[in-house]
Amino acid sequence: MTETRTSSATAEQAPVRPHGGQGGTSLMTERGRTTIADEVVAKIAGMAAREIEGVHEFGSAGARAFGAIKGVLGAEDAVTRGVAVEVGERQAAVDIHLVVEYGVAIPDLAQAVRGNVIRAVERMCGLEVTEVNVAVDDVHLPRQESSAPADGEPRVQ
């Protein structure tokens, strides 16, 4: 087998995975096995989803509120908020809850998020992504520029 240099270690080049995903190496070789923690896949998926224009925030309303409390205490990891993954030996499945910007076509946004997450996870982890479920939990509305007139004041002059 040939060996290639990585940034700080030597890694064995393995044969292409049989499932035909985007990654080029297998996580299981004759010389050992590589495991990837769920948290790693969740962070990669979260970062990939954030790259898509029109994604405002992640998580359901309850998760965002809980995350804000955790953030005040310095314990919130916003990258994985709203992202849940299941990771097996060769495959991963991702569920993403997000808030979209008002005016964005939700089906197009979901497809873009799905594609970017699949590409990132398969390229970086060598796992086949079996599904990416996108749940849109809210729409972020633009702030109103003008304030409403005070009670009793005429709206027109």
N, CA, C and O atoms as a GROMACS GRO file, in nm:
protein
  628
    1MET      N    1   0.084  -0.119   0.000
    1MET     CA    2   0.000   0.000   0.000
    1MET      C    3   0.088   0.125   0.000
    1MET      O    4   0.199   0.123   0.054
    2THR      N    5   0.040   0.229  -0.060
    2THR     CA    6   0.114   0.355  -0.058
    2THR      C    7   0.071   0.436   0.062
    2THR      O    8  -0.039   0.419   0.115
    3GLU      N    9   0.158   0.525   0.104
    3GLU     CA   10   0.124   0.610   0.216
    3GLU      C   11   0.137   0.754   0.172
    3GLU      O   12   0.224   0.788   0.092
    4THR      N   13   0.049   0.840   0.225
    4THR     CA   14   0.054   0.981   0.194
    4THR      C   15   0.067   1.059   0.323
    4THR      O   16   0.018   1.016   0.428
    5ARG      N   17   0.132   1.173   0.316
    5ARG     CA   18   0.151   1.258   0.434
    5ARG      C   19   0.030   1.346   0.455
    5ARG      O   20  -0.023   1.406   0.362
    6THR      N   21  -0.013   1.354   0.580
    6THR     CA   22  -0.116   1.451   0.618
    6THR      C   23  -0.045   1.559   0.697
    6THR      O   24   0.077   1.555   0.707
    7SER      N   25  -0.116   1.652   0.752
    7SER     CA   26  -0.054   1.765   0.819
    7SER      C   27   0.035   1.725   0.935
    7SER      O   28   0.140   1.786   0.954
    8SER      N   29  -0.002   1.625   1.014
    8SER     CA   30   0.080   1.590   1.128
    8SER      C   31   0.100   1.441   1.145
    8SER      O   32   0.168   1.400   1.240
    9ALA      N   33   0.046   1.359   1.059
    9ALA     CA   34   0.058   1.216   1.076
    9ALA      C   35   0.061   1.149   0.939
    9ALA      O   36   0.030   1.210   0.837
   10THR      N   37   0.099   1.022   0.940
   10THR     CA   38   0.098   0.945   0.817
   10THR      C   39  -0.030   0.864   0.813
   10THR      O   40  -0.064   0.798   0.911
   11ALA      N   41  -0.099   0.869   0.702
   11ALA     CA   42  -0.226   0.796   0.690
   11ALA      C   43  -0.218   0.700   0.573
   11ALA      O   44  -0.164   0.735   0.468
   12GLU      N   45  -0.271   0.583   0.591
   12GLU     CA   46  -0.272   0.484   0.484
   12GLU      C   47  -0.380   0.519   0.384
   12GLU      O   48  -0.492   0.553   0.422
   13GLN      N   49  -0.346   0.511   0.257
   13GLN     CA   50  -0.447   0.530   0.155
   13GLN      C   51  -0.524   0.400   0.139
   13GLN      O   52  -0.464   0.294   0.119
   14ALA      N   53  -0.655   0.407   0.148
   14ALA     CA   54  -0.738   0.288   0.142
   14ALA      C   55  -0.815   0.286   0.012
   14ALA      O   56  -0.824   0.388  -0.057
   15PRO      N   57  -0.872   0.172  -0.023
   15PRO     CA   58  -0.951   0.165  -0.145
   15PRO      C   59  -1.076   0.250  -0.136
   15PRO      O   60  -1.122   0.284  -0.027
   16VAL      N   61  -1.131   0.283  -0.252
   16VAL     CA   62  -1.253   0.363  -0.259
   16VAL      C   63  -1.367   0.287  -0.193
   16VAL      O   64  -1.377   0.165  -0.206
   17ARG      N   65  -1.453   0.361  -0.122
   17ARG     CA   66  -1.568   0.299  -0.054
   17ARG      C   67  -1.661   0.234  -0.154
   17ARG      O   68  -1.679   0.286  -0.264
   18PRO      N   69  -1.719   0.123  -0.118
   18PRO     CA   70  -1.808   0.054  -0.211
   18PRO      C   71  -1.939   0.126  -0.238
   18PRO      O   72  -2.000   0.101  -0.342
   19HIS      N   73  -1.985   0.214  -0.149
   19HIS     CA   74  -2.116   0.277  -0.170
   19HIS      C   75  -2.109   0.392  -0.270
   19HIS      O   76  -2.214   0.443  -0.309
   20GLY      N   77  -1.990   0.433  -0.313
   20GLY     CA   78  -1.979   0.531  -0.420
   20GLY      C   79  -2.008   0.673  -0.380
   20GLY      O   80  -2.046   0.753  -0.466
   21GLY      N   81  -1.992   0.710  -0.254
   21GLY     CA   82  -2.014   0.848  -0.209
   21GLY      C   83  -1.903   0.939  -0.256
   21GLY      O   84  -1.817   0.899  -0.334
   22GLN      N   85  -1.903   1.062  -0.208
   22GLN     CA   86  -1.808   1.162  -0.252
   22GLN      C   87  -1.668   1.138  -0.198
   22GLN      O   88  -1.570   1.170  -0.265
   23GLY      N   89  -1.655   1.083  -0.078
   23GLY     CA   90  -1.524   1.064  -0.018
   23GLY      C   91  -1.445   0.960  -0.093
   23GLY      O   92  -1.502   0.876  -0.162
   24GLY      N   93  -1.310   0.965  -0.081
   24GLY     CA   94  -1.228   0.875  -0.157
   24GLY      C   95  -1.165   0.765  -0.075
   24GLY      O   96  -1.102   0.676  -0.133
   25THR      N   97  -1.179   0.765   0.055
   25THR     CA   98  -1.115   0.662   0.135
   25THR      C   99  -1.214   0.597   0.229
   25THR      O  100  -1.318   0.655   0.263
   26SER      N  101  -1.181   0.477   0.271
   26SER     CA  102  -1.266   0.402   0.362
   26SER      C  103  -1.226   0.429   0.506
   26SER      O  104  -1.109   0.456   0.534
   27LEU      N  105  -1.321   0.420   0.595
   27LEU     CA  106  -1.291   0.436   0.737
   27LEU      C  107  -1.244   0.306   0.799
   27LEU      O  108  -1.193   0.306   0.911
   28MET      N  109  -1.263   0.196   0.728
   28MET     CA  110  -1.218   0.066   0.779
   28MET      C  111  -1.118   0.008   0.679
   28MET      O  112  -1.151  -0.016   0.563
   29THR      N  113  -0.996  -0.013   0.726
   29THR     CA  114  -0.892  -0.069   0.641
   29THR      C  115  -0.838  -0.195   0.707
   29THR      O  116  -0.877  -0.229   0.819
   30GLU      N  117  -0.750  -0.263   0.638
   30GLU     CA  118  -0.690  -0.383   0.696
   30GLU      C  119  -0.597  -0.349   0.812
   30GLU      O  120  -0.562  -0.437   0.890
   31ARG      N  121  -0.555  -0.222   0.824
   31ARG     CA  122  -0.464  -0.181   0.930
   31ARG      C  123  -0.533  -0.108   1.045
   31ARG      O  124  -0.467  -0.067   1.140
   32GLY      N  125  -0.662  -0.094   1.038
   32GLY     CA  126  -0.731  -0.028   1.148
   32GLY      C  127  -0.860   0.038   1.105
   32GLY      O  128  -0.897   0.038   0.988
   33ARG      N  129  -0.928   0.095   1.202
   33ARG     CA  130  -1.058   0.155   1.180
   33ARG      C  131  -1.055   0.298   1.231
   33ARG      O  132  -0.994   0.328   1.334
   34THR      N  133  -1.121   0.386   1.160
   34THR     CA  134  -1.136   0.526   1.201
   34THR      C  135  -1.280   0.547   1.243
   34THR      O  136  -1.372   0.514   1.168
   35THR      N  137  -1.301   0.602   1.361
   35THR     CA  138  -1.436   0.635   1.405
   35THR      C  139  -1.449   0.786   1.414
   35THR      O  140  -1.353   0.856   1.448
   36ILE      N  141  -1.567   0.836   1.384
   36ILE     CA  142  -1.593   0.979   1.387
   36ILE      C  143  -1.710   1.003   1.481
   36ILE      O  144  -1.817   0.944   1.464
   37ALA      N  145  -1.690   1.088   1.580
   37ALA     CA  146  -1.792   1.116   1.680
   37ALA      C  147  -1.910   1.190   1.618
   37ALA      O  148  -1.895   1.267   1.523
   38ASP      N  149  -2.028   1.166   1.674
   38ASP     CA  150  -2.149   1.234   1.629
   38ASP      C  151  -2.130   1.386   1.632
   38ASP      O  152  -2.175   1.456   1.541
   39GLU      N  153  -2.066   1.436   1.735
   39GLU     CA  154  -2.045   1.580   1.751
   39GLU      C  155  -1.964   1.639   1.635
   39GLU      O  156  -1.989   1.752   1.593
   40VAL      N  157  -1.869   1.564   1.584
   40VAL     CA  158  -1.788   1.609   1.471
   40VAL      C  159  -1.877   1.624   1.347
   40VAL      O  160  -1.871   1.726   1.278
   41VAL      N  161  -1.957   1.524   1.319
   41VAL     CA  162  -2.047   1.528   1.203
   41VAL      C  163  -2.148   1.642   1.220
   41VAL      O  164  -2.180   1.711   1.124
   42ALA      N  165  -2.199   1.660   1.342
   42ALA     CA  166  -2.296   1.768   1.368
   42ALA      C  167  -2.234   1.905   1.342
   42ALA      O  168  -2.299   1.992   1.286
   43LYS      N  169  -2.109   1.925   1.383
   43LYS     CA  170  -2.042   2.053   1.360
   43LYS      C  171  -2.020   2.078   1.212
   43LYS      O  172  -2.041   2.189   1.164
   44ILE      N  173  -1.977   1.975   1.140
   44ILE     CA  174  -1.956   1.990   0.997
   44ILE      C  175  -2.088   2.022   0.927
   44ILE      O  176  -2.093   2.111   0.842
   45ALA      N  177  -2.194   1.950   0.962
   45ALA     CA  178  -2.326   1.975   0.903
   45ALA      C  179  -2.374   2.116   0.936
   45ALA      O  180  -2.428   2.184   0.849
   46GLY      N  181  -2.356   2.159   1.059
   46GLY     CA  182  -2.399   2.293   1.099
   46GLY      C  183  -2.325   2.402   1.025
   46GLY      O  184  -2.385   2.500   0.980
   47MET      N  185  -2.194   2.386   1.011
   47MET     CA  186  -2.115   2.486   0.937
   47MET      C  187  -2.154   2.488   0.789
   47MET      O  188  -2.164   2.595   0.729
   48ALA      N  189  -2.176   2.372   0.732
   48ALA     CA  190  -2.214   2.365   0.590
   48ALA      C  191  -2.350   2.430   0.567
   48ALA      O  192  -2.369   2.499   0.467
   49ALA      N  193  -2.444   2.408   0.657
   49ALA     CA  194  -2.576   2.469   0.643
   49ALA      C  195  -2.569   2.620   0.658
   49ALA      O  196  -2.643   2.692   0.590
   50ARG      N  197  -2.483   2.670   0.745
   50ARG     CA  198  -2.468   2.814   0.766
   50ARG      C  199  -2.413   2.885   0.643
   50ARG      O  200  -2.433   3.006   0.628
   51GLU      N  201  -2.345   2.813   0.556
   51GLU     CA  202  -2.289   2.874   0.436
   51GLU      C  203  -2.395   2.913   0.334
   51GLU      O  204  -2.365   2.988   0.240
   52ILE      N  205  -2.516   2.866   0.350
   52ILE     CA  206  -2.622   2.891   0.254
   52ILE      C  207  -2.693   3.022   0.286
   52ILE      O  208  -2.741   3.044   0.397
   53GLU      N  209  -2.698   3.110   0.186
   53GLU     CA  210  -2.764   3.239   0.203
   53GLU      C  211  -2.914   3.217   0.224
   53GLU      O  212  -2.976   3.139   0.152
   54GLY      N  213  -2.970   3.285   0.321
   54GLY     CA  214  -3.112   3.273   0.352
   54GLY      C  215  -3.136   3.197   0.481
   54GLY      O  216  -3.247   3.200   0.535
   55VAL      N  217  -3.033   3.128   0.532
   55VAL     CA  218  -3.043   3.062   0.662
   55VAL      C  219  -3.012   3.168   0.767
   55VAL      O  220  -2.904   3.228   0.766
   56HIS      N  221  -3.106   3.191   0.857
   56HIS     CA  222  -3.087   3.295   0.958
   56HIS      C  223  -3.032   3.238   1.089
   56HIS      O  224  -2.938   3.293   1.146
   57GLU      N  225  -3.091   3.130   1.136
   57GLU     CA  226  -3.055   3.074   1.265
   57GLU      C  227  -3.096   2.928   1.268
   57GLU      O  228  -3.162   2.879   1.177
   58PHE      N  229  -3.056   2.858   1.376
   58PHE     CA  230  -3.085   2.715   1.387
   58PHE      C  231  -3.159   2.685   1.515
   58PHE      O  232  -3.143   2.754   1.616
   59GLY      N  233  -3.239   2.580   1.512
   59GLY     CA  234  -3.308   2.531   1.630
   59GLY      C  235  -3.451   2.578   1.637
   59GLY      O  236  -3.489   2.679   1.578
   60SER      N  237  -3.531   2.500   1.710
   60SER     CA  238  -3.670   2.539   1.734
   60SER      C  239  -3.670   2.656   1.833
   60SER      O  240  -3.566   2.690   1.888
   61ALA      N  241  -3.785   2.716   1.855
   61ALA     CA  242  -3.795   2.830   1.947
   61ALA      C  243  -3.745   2.792   2.086
   61ALA      O  244  -3.673   2.868   2.149
   62GLY      N  245  -3.783   2.675   2.133
   62GLY     CA  246  -3.737   2.629   2.265
   62GLY      C  247  -3.587   2.609   2.270
   62GLY      O  248  -3.523   2.647   2.368
   63ALA      N  249  -3.532   2.551   2.166
   63ALA     CA  250  -3.387   2.528   2.161
   63ALA      C  251  -3.312   2.661   2.155
   63ALA      O  252  -3.206   2.674   2.216
   64ARG      N  253  -3.366   2.759   2.081
   64ARG     CA  254  -3.299   2.890   2.073
   64ARG      C  255  -3.304   2.960   2.207
   64ARG      O  256  -3.206   3.024   2.247
   65ALA      N  257  -3.417   2.951   2.278
   65ALA     CA  258  -3.428   3.013   2.410
   65ALA      C  259  -3.334   2.948   2.509
   65ALA      O  260  -3.265   3.016   2.584
   66PHE      N  261  -3.330   2.816   2.508
   66PHE     CA  262  -3.239   2.743   2.597
   66PHE      C  263  -3.094   2.774   2.563
   66PHE      O  264  -3.010   2.788   2.651
   67GLY      N  265  -3.065   2.786   2.432
   67GLY     CA  266  -2.930   2.819   2.388
   67GLY      C  267  -2.889   2.958   2.432
   67GLY      O  268  -2.772   2.980   2.466
   68ALA      N  269  -2.983   3.051   2.433
   68ALA     CA  270  -2.952   3.187   2.479
   68ALA      C  271  -2.914   3.187   2.626
   68ALA      O  272  -2.821   3.257   2.667
   69ILE      N  273  -2.985   3.108   2.706
   69ILE     CA  274  -2.952   3.096   2.848
   69ILE      C  275  -2.814   3.034   2.865
   69ILE      O  276  -2.732   3.082   2.943
   70LYS      N  277  -2.789   2.927   2.791
   70LYS     CA  278  -2.658   2.862   2.797
   70LYS      C  279  -2.547   2.957   2.751
   70LYS      O  280  -2.437   2.956   2.805
   71GLY      N  281  -2.578   3.040   2.650
   71GLY     CA  282  -2.480   3.134   2.599
   71GLY      C  283  -2.439   3.237   2.703
   71GLY      O  284  -2.322   3.275   2.712
   72VAL      N  285  -2.535   3.282   2.783
   72VAL     CA  286  -2.505   3.377   2.890
   72VAL      C  287  -2.409   3.313   2.991
   72VAL      O  288  -2.323   3.380   3.047
   73LEU      N  289  -2.426   3.184   3.012
   73LEU     CA  290  -2.339   3.112   3.105
   73LEU      C  291  -2.209   3.067   3.039
   73LEU      O  292  -2.123   3.009   3.106
   74GLY      N  293  -2.194   3.092   2.910
   74GLY     CA  294  -2.071   3.057   2.840
   74GLY      C  295  -2.062   2.911   2.798
   74GLY      O  296  -1.953   2.863   2.768
   75ALA      N  297  -2.175   2.841   2.794
   75ALA     CA  298  -2.170   2.698   2.764
   75ALA      C  299  -2.235   2.661   2.631
   75ALA      O  300  -2.238   2.542   2.596
   76GLU      N  301  -2.285   2.755   2.556
   76GLU     CA  302  -2.358   2.723   2.433
   76GLU      C  303  -2.261   2.701   2.317
   76GLU      O  304  -2.171   2.781   2.294
   77ASP      N  305  -2.281   2.593   2.245
   77ASP     CA  306  -2.210   2.568   2.120
   77ASP      C  307  -2.311   2.586   2.009
   77ASP      O  308  -2.378   2.490   1.969
   78ALA      N  309  -2.323   2.708   1.957
   78ALA     CA  310  -2.426   2.742   1.860
   78ALA      C  311  -2.409   2.669   1.728
   78ALA      O  312  -2.504   2.661   1.650
   79VAL      N  313  -2.291   2.615   1.700
   79VAL     CA  314  -2.269   2.547   1.573
   79VAL      C  315  -2.357   2.423   1.560
   79VAL      O  316  -2.403   2.391   1.451
   80THR      N  317  -2.382   2.355   1.671
   80THR     CA  318  -2.460   2.231   1.665
   80THR      C  319  -2.605   2.249   1.711
   80THR      O  320  -2.681   2.153   1.708
   81ARG      N  321  -2.644   2.370   1.753
   81ARG     CA  322  -2.782   2.391   1.793
   81ARG      C  323  -2.873   2.368   1.672
   81ARG      O  324  -2.850   2.425   1.566
   82GLY      N  325  -2.974   2.286   1.689
   82GLY     CA  326  -3.068   2.258   1.582
   82GLY      C  327  -3.021   2.150   1.486
   82GLY      O  328  -3.088   2.123   1.386
   83VAL      N  329  -2.907   2.088   1.514
   83VAL     CA  330  -2.853   1.984   1.427
   83VAL      C  331  -2.844   1.854   1.507
   83VAL      O  332  -2.781   1.850   1.613
   84ALA      N  333  -2.906   1.750   1.456
   84ALA     CA  334  -2.898   1.618   1.519
   84ALA      C  335  -2.849   1.520   1.413
   84ALA      O  336  -2.890   1.526   1.297
   85VAL      N  337  -2.761   1.429   1.454
   85VAL     CA  338  -2.706   1.332   1.359
   85VAL      C  339  -2.711   1.192   1.417
   85VAL      O  340  -2.712   1.172   1.539
   86GLU      N  341  -2.714   1.096   1.328
   86GLU     CA  342  -2.695   0.955   1.361
   86GLU      C  343  -2.578   0.910   1.277
   86GLU      O  344  -2.580   0.923   1.155
   87VAL      N  345  -2.475   0.855   1.342
   87VAL     CA  346  -2.355   0.815   1.271
   87VAL      C  347  -2.332   0.666   1.292
   87VAL      O  348  -2.327   0.618   1.405
   88GLY      N  349  -2.318   0.595   1.182
   88GLY     CA  350  -2.284   0.453   1.186
   88GLY      C  351  -2.140   0.434   1.141
   88GLY      O  352  -2.063   0.530   1.136
   89GLU      N  353  -2.104   0.311   1.108
   89GLU     CA  354  -1.968   0.284   1.064
   89GLU      C  355  -1.940   0.340   0.926
   89GLU      O  356  -1.827   0.380   0.897
   90ARG      N  357  -2.041   0.343   0.839
   90ARG     CA  358  -2.021   0.388   0.702
   90ARG      C  359  -2.118   0.497   0.658
   90ARG      O  360  -2.098   0.558   0.552
   91GLN      N  361  -2.222   0.522   0.736
   91GLN     CA  362  -2.326   0.615   0.694
   91GLN      C  363  -2.361   0.713   0.805
   91GLN      O  364  -2.333   0.690   0.923
   92ALA      N  365  -2.423   0.822   0.764
   92ALA     CA  366  -2.472   0.923   0.858
   92ALA      C  367  -2.605   0.977   0.808
   92ALA      O  368  -2.629   0.985   0.688
   93ALA      N  369  -2.690   1.015   0.901
   93ALA     CA  370  -2.817   1.082   0.871
   93ALA      C  371  -2.820   1.210   0.953
   93ALA      O  372  -2.774   1.213   1.067
   94VAL      N  373  -2.874   1.317   0.894
   94VAL     CA  374  -2.871   1.449   0.957
   94VAL      C  375  -3.012   1.507   0.960
   94VAL      O  376  -3.084   1.499   0.861
   95ASP      N  377  -3.049   1.565   1.074
   95ASP     CA  378  -3.173   1.641   1.088
   95ASP      C  379  -3.134   1.783   1.127
   95ASP      O  380  -3.057   1.804   1.220
   96ILE      N  381  -3.189   1.881   1.054
   96ILE     CA  382  -3.156   2.022   1.080
   96ILE      C  383  -3.284   2.101   1.098
   96ILE      O  384  -3.374   2.094   1.014
   97HIS      N  385  -3.292   2.175   1.208
   97HIS     CA  386  -3.403   2.267   1.233
   97HIS      C  387  -3.348   2.408   1.215
   97HIS      O  388  -3.248   2.445   1.276
   98LEU      N  389  -3.415   2.486   1.130
   98LEU     CA  390  -3.362   2.619   1.105
   98LEU      C  391  -3.469   2.725   1.092
   98LEU      O  392  -3.588   2.697   1.078
   99VAL      N  393  -3.422   2.850   1.098
   99VAL     CA  394  -3.504   2.969   1.078
   99VAL      C  395  -3.456   3.031   0.948
   99VAL      O  396  -3.336   3.052   0.930
  100VAL      N  397  -3.549   3.062   0.858
  100VAL     CA  398  -3.513   3.120   0.729
  100VAL      C  399  -3.542   3.269   0.727
  100VAL      O  400  -3.625   3.319   0.802
  101GLU      N  401  -3.472   3.339   0.639
  101GLU     CA  402  -3.497   3.481   0.617
  101GLU      C  403  -3.626   3.496   0.539
  101GLU      O  404  -3.655   3.416   0.450
  102TYR      N  405  -3.705   3.598   0.572
  102TYR     CA  406  -3.828   3.625   0.500
  102TYR      C  407  -3.796   3.652   0.353
  102TYR      O  408  -3.700   3.722   0.322
  103GLY      N  409  -3.876   3.596   0.263
  103GLY     CA  410  -3.861   3.619   0.120
  103GLY      C  411  -3.784   3.510   0.048
  103GLY      O  412  -3.784   3.506  -0.075
  104VAL      N  413  -3.720   3.422   0.121
  104VAL     CA  414  -3.642   3.314   0.060
  104VAL      C  415  -3.736   3.200   0.020
  104VAL      O  416  -3.827   3.166   0.095
  105ALA      N  417  -3.714   3.142  -0.096
  105ALA     CA  418  -3.794   3.026  -0.140
  105ALA      C  419  -3.749   2.905  -0.057
  105ALA      O  420  -3.638   2.855  -0.074
  106ILE      N  421  -3.836   2.860   0.030
  106ILE     CA  422  -3.801   2.754   0.125
  106ILE      C  423  -3.762   2.623   0.056
  106ILE      O  424  -3.663   2.563   0.098
  107PRO      N  425  -3.833   2.576  -0.047
  107PRO     CA  426  -3.789   2.452  -0.111
  107PRO      C  427  -3.648   2.463  -0.172
  107PRO      O  428  -3.569   2.369  -0.163
  108ASP      N  429  -3.617   2.579  -0.232
  108ASP     CA  430  -3.483   2.599  -0.289
  108ASP      C  431  -3.378   2.604  -0.179
  108ASP      O  432  -3.270   2.546  -0.193
  109LEU      N  433  -3.410   2.673  -0.071
  109LEU     CA  434  -3.317   2.682   0.042
  109LEU      C  435  -3.291   2.544   0.101
  109LEU      O  436  -3.176   2.509   0.128
  110ALA      N  437  -3.396   2.466   0.122
  110ALA     CA  438  -3.380   2.332   0.179
  110ALA      C  439  -3.294   2.245   0.088
  110ALA      O  440  -3.210   2.170   0.137
  111GLN      N  441  -3.314   2.254  -0.041
  111GLN     CA  442  -3.234   2.175  -0.135
  111GLN      C  443  -3.087   2.219  -0.130
  111GLN      O  444  -2.998   2.135  -0.135
  112ALA      N  445  -3.062   2.349  -0.121
  112ALA     CA  446  -2.925   2.400  -0.115
  112ALA      C  447  -2.857   2.355   0.015
  112ALA      O  448  -2.741   2.313   0.013
  113VAL      N  449  -2.929   2.364   0.126
  113VAL     CA  450  -2.875   2.319   0.255
  113VAL      C  451  -2.843   2.170   0.247
  113VAL      O  452  -2.734   2.127   0.285
  114ARG      N  453  -2.938   2.094   0.198
  114ARG     CA  454  -2.922   1.948   0.187
  114ARG      C  455  -2.797   1.913   0.105
  114ARG      O  456  -2.715   1.831   0.147
  115GLY      N  457  -2.784   1.975  -0.011
  115GLY     CA  458  -2.670   1.946  -0.098
  115GLY      C  459  -2.537   1.984  -0.036
  115GLY      O  460  -2.440   1.908  -0.046
  116ASN      N  461  -2.531   2.099   0.029
  116ASN     CA  462  -2.406   2.145   0.090
  116ASN      C  463  -2.367   2.058   0.208
  116ASN      O  464  -2.249   2.027   0.227
  117VAL      N  465  -2.465   2.018   0.288
  117VAL     CA  466  -2.437   1.930   0.402
  117VAL      C  467  -2.386   1.795   0.353
  117VAL      O  468  -2.288   1.742   0.406
  118ILE      N  469  -2.451   1.739   0.253
  118ILE     CA  470  -2.408   1.609   0.200
  118ILE      C  471  -2.266   1.618   0.148
  118ILE      O  472  -2.183   1.532   0.180
  119ARG      N  473  -2.236   1.720   0.067
  119ARG     CA  474  -2.100   1.734   0.013
  119ARG      C  475  -1.996   1.747   0.123
  119ARG      O  476  -1.892   1.683   0.118
  120ALA      N  477  -2.024   1.830   0.223
  120ALA     CA  478  -1.926   1.854   0.329
  120ALA      C  479  -1.902   1.729   0.413
  120ALA      O  480  -1.787   1.693   0.440
  121VAL      N  481  -2.008   1.662   0.455
  121VAL     CA  482  -1.992   1.545   0.541
  121VAL      C  483  -1.925   1.431   0.464
  121VAL      O  484  -1.836   1.365   0.518
  122GLU      N  485  -1.966   1.408   0.340
  122GLU     CA  486  -1.906   1.299   0.263
  122GLU      C  487  -1.759   1.328   0.234
  122GLU      O  488  -1.676   1.238   0.240
  123ARG      N  489  -1.727   1.453   0.201
  123ARG     CA  490  -1.588   1.489   0.170
  123ARG      C  491  -1.499   1.484   0.294
  123ARG      O  492  -1.390   1.429   0.289
  124MET      N  493  -1.546   1.540   0.403
  124MET     CA  494  -1.462   1.551   0.522
  124MET      C  495  -1.458   1.424   0.606
  124MET      O  496  -1.357   1.395   0.670
  125CYS      N  497  -1.566   1.348   0.606
  125CYS     CA  498  -1.574   1.232   0.695
  125CYS      C  499  -1.564   1.099   0.622
  125CYS      O  500  -1.536   0.996   0.684
  126GLY      N  501  -1.586   1.098   0.492
  126GLY     CA  502  -1.585   0.972   0.419
  126GLY      C  503  -1.706   0.886   0.448
  126GLY      O  504  -1.706   0.766   0.420
  127LEU      N  505  -1.811   0.946   0.504
  127LEU     CA  506  -1.935   0.874   0.533
  127LEU      C  507  -2.035   0.899   0.422
  127LEU      O  508  -2.040   1.009   0.366
  128GLU      N  509  -2.114   0.800   0.390
  128GLU     CA  510  -2.225   0.819   0.297
  128GLU      C  511  -2.339   0.884   0.376
  128GLU      O  512  -2.380   0.832   0.480
  129VAL      N  513  -2.390   0.995   0.327
  129VAL     CA  514  -2.503   1.060   0.392
  129VAL      C  515  -2.630   1.003   0.332
  129VAL      O  516  -2.657   1.023   0.213
  130THR      N  517  -2.707   0.932   0.413
  130THR     CA  518  -2.827   0.866   0.363
  130THR      C  519  -2.945   0.962   0.352
  130THR      O  520  -3.030   0.945   0.265
  131GLU      N  521  -2.950   1.062   0.440
  131GLU     CA  522  -3.058   1.160   0.432
  131GLU      C  523  -3.021   1.284   0.511
  131GLU      O  524  -2.947   1.278   0.609
  132VAL      N  525  -3.075   1.397   0.466
  132VAL     CA  526  -3.067   1.523   0.538
  132VAL      C  527  -3.209   1.577   0.543
  132VAL      O  528  -3.263   1.620   0.442
  133ASN      N  529  -3.268   1.574   0.662
  133ASN     CA  530  -3.404   1.625   0.681
  133ASN      C  531  -3.396   1.769   0.729
  133ASN      O  532  -3.329   1.799   0.828
  134VAL      N  533  -3.463   1.858   0.658
  134VAL     CA  534  -3.462   2.001   0.692
  134VAL      C  535  -3.601   2.038   0.742
  134VAL      O  536  -3.700   2.021   0.672
  135ALA      N  537  -3.607   2.089   0.865
  135ALA     CA  538  -3.733   2.137   0.924
  135ALA      C  539  -3.722   2.288   0.942
  135ALA      O  540  -3.636   2.336   1.015
  136VAL      N  541  -3.810   2.361   0.876
  136VAL     CA  542  -3.813   2.507   0.890
  136VAL      C  543  -3.909   2.538   1.004
  136VAL      O  544  -4.029   2.517   0.993
  137ASP      N  545  -3.854   2.589   1.113
  137ASP     CA  546  -3.931   2.615   1.235
  137ASP      C  547  -3.980   2.758   1.249
  137ASP      O  548  -4.070   2.786   1.328
  138ASP      N  549  -3.922   2.851   1.172
  138ASP     CA  550  -3.962   2.990   1.186
  138ASP      C  551  -3.911   3.069   1.066
  138ASP      O  552  -3.826   3.022   0.990
  139VAL      N  553  -3.965   3.191   1.051
  139VAL     CA  554  -3.922   3.284   0.949
  139VAL      C  555  -3.876   3.411   1.020
  139VAL      O  556  -3.949   3.466   1.103
  140HIS      N  557  -3.757   3.456   0.989
  140HIS     CA  558  -3.707   3.581   1.046
  140HIS      C  559  -3.760   3.696   0.963
  140HIS      O  560  -3.731   3.706   0.843
  141LEU      N  561  -3.837   3.784   1.026
  141LEU     CA  562  -3.898   3.898   0.957
  141LEU      C  563  -3.807   4.019   0.968
  141LEU      O  564  -3.744   4.040   1.072
  142PRO      N  565  -3.798   4.099   0.863
  142PRO     CA  566  -3.716   4.221   0.871
  142PRO      C  567  -3.778   4.318   0.971
  142PRO      O  568  -3.900   4.324   0.987
  143ARG      N  569  -3.693   4.391   1.037
  143ARG     CA  570  -3.743   4.490   1.134
  143ARG      C  571  -3.810   4.604   1.060
  143ARG      O  572  -3.766   4.647   0.953
  144GLN      N  573  -3.917   4.652   1.120
  144GLN     CA  574  -3.988   4.764   1.058
  144GLN      C  575  -3.906   4.891   1.078
  144GLN      O  576  -3.862   4.920   1.189
  145GLU      N  577  -3.884   4.965   0.971
  145GLU     CA  578  -3.803   5.085   0.974
  145GLU      C  579  -3.875   5.201   1.043
  145GLU      O  580  -3.814   5.274   1.121
  146SER      N  581  -4.003   5.218   1.015
  146SER     CA  582  -4.077   5.328   1.076
  146SER      C  583  -4.159   5.276   1.193
  146SER      O  584  -4.214   5.166   1.187
  147SER      N  585  -4.166   5.354   1.296
  147SER     CA  586  -4.244   5.312   1.412
  147SER      C  587  -4.390   5.351   1.392
  147SER      O  588  -4.422   5.445   1.319
  148ALA      N  589  -4.477   5.278   1.456
  148ALA     CA  590  -4.620   5.306   1.446
  148ALA      C  591  -4.651   5.437   1.518
  148ALA      O  592  -4.585   5.469   1.617
  149PRO      N  593  -4.751   5.512   1.471
  149PRO     CA  594  -4.784   5.639   1.538
  149PRO      C  595  -4.840   5.613   1.678
  149PRO      O  596  -4.906   5.512   1.703
  150ALA      N  597  -4.813   5.706   1.766
  150ALA     CA  598  -4.862   5.695   1.904
  150ALA      C  599  -5.013   5.705   1.904
  150ALA      O  600  -5.072   5.766   1.815
  151ASP      N  601  -5.076   5.646   2.005
  151ASP     CA  602  -5.223   5.651   2.015
  151ASP      C  603  -5.269   5.797   2.020
  151ASP      O  604  -5.209   5.880   2.088
  152GLY      N  605  -5.376   5.826   1.949
  152GLY     CA  606  -5.434   5.960   1.951
  152GLY      C  607  -5.377   6.053   1.848
  152GLY      O  608  -5.438   6.155   1.817
  153GLU      N  609  -5.261   6.021   1.792
  153GLU     CA  610  -5.202   6.108   1.690
  153GLU      C  611  -5.262   6.070   1.554
  153GLU      O  612  -5.284   5.952   1.526
  154PRO      N  613  -5.288   6.168   1.471
  154PRO     CA  614  -5.341   6.136   1.338
  154PRO      C  615  -5.232   6.070   1.255
  154PRO      O  616  -5.114   6.102   1.267
  155ARG      N  617  -5.274   5.977   1.170
  155ARG     CA  618  -5.178   5.906   1.085
  155ARG      C  619  -5.141   5.990   0.964
  155ARG      O  620  -5.033   5.972   0.906
  156VAL      N  621  -5.229   6.081   0.924
  156VAL     CA  622  -5.203   6.168   0.808
  156VAL      C  623  -5.227   6.312   0.847
  156VAL      O  624  -5.298   6.338   0.944
  157GLN      N  625  -5.170   6.403   0.775
  157GLN     CA  626  -5.190   6.544   0.803
  157GLN      C  627  -5.251   6.614   0.686
  157GLN      O  628  -5.275   6.734   0.692
   0.00000   0.00000   0.00000
